[in-house]
Amino acid sequence: MKDLLNMELLNSLPQPLRVSETGKAGWWPIQDFCVKTGIVRIDVFGVLQSTHFSDWNYIRDDSQQIHSLDDFYLEDSHDQ
């Protein structure tokens, strides 16, 4: 199975990372993610919740820079 997400790019961002949805309040801390499946575990008020990378719109790194999640998909895997 090929990687779905660009691990080098994700790991190059200043940690910790947080995710958010468009139009929703809050940034949720990412505990970990799987670059092969796109599963992301986020900390929701102290409880880990599994979601999928595609459920989110933005990622914010520790320098407060906001990135579109579309930038993290590997080109040959994004259309699967």
N, C-alpha and C positions, 0 to 999 in steps of 0.2 A: 504494500500500500504506500502510495506517495504521500508526502506531507501536504496538507491543505494550507498551512500557515507558514510564513517566513520566520523561522525561529531566530535567525541571526538578526533580523530587524527588530523583532520583539525584545530580544535580549540586549540590544544596543541602547534601548531607551532607559533613562534614569528611573530606577525603581523607588517606591512601589508604583504599580500601575492601577488605574481605576477605570471603570466603564460606565457609560451612561446611554440612555435612550433619548431620542429627539422628543421634546415636549414633556419630558418627565423630570421631576426634581430629583436631585441626588446623584452622587458618584459613588459607585460600589467598589471596594477594594478587591483586586484579583488575588486570590490565594495561589492558584496555579492554572495551567492550561495544557491541553494536549494538541500539539501541532499536527498530528495525523488525523484526529477526529474533529477538532474544533471545539471540544468540550472545555468549558471554563468553569472553575469553581470560584464563587465570589463570597465574600463575608457580608452577610445580611444581619446586622446587629448581633454579631457573635456566633451566628449559625452559618455553616457552609452550605451553599445552595449550588447545585449543578445546573448550568445553562449551556447554551450553544453560542459560539462566537457571533453567529449571524443574528442573534436576538438583540444585539447592541448596535449602536450607531457610531459611538466615539470612544476613544481611549485617551486618557490624560496621564502623562508621565509626571514624575516628581518635580520637574522644572515647570510644571503647569502648562506645558504645550499640549494642545489638543490635536489628535490625529483621527482621520477617518479610518474606520476599520477596513474599508475596501483596500486600503494601501497595504495591508498585511497578508492578503491572499496571494498565493503563488499563481502566476498567470495560467499555467496549464491545468491547475486544479480548480480554479474559481467557477468554471461553468459546469462542474459535476453536480 
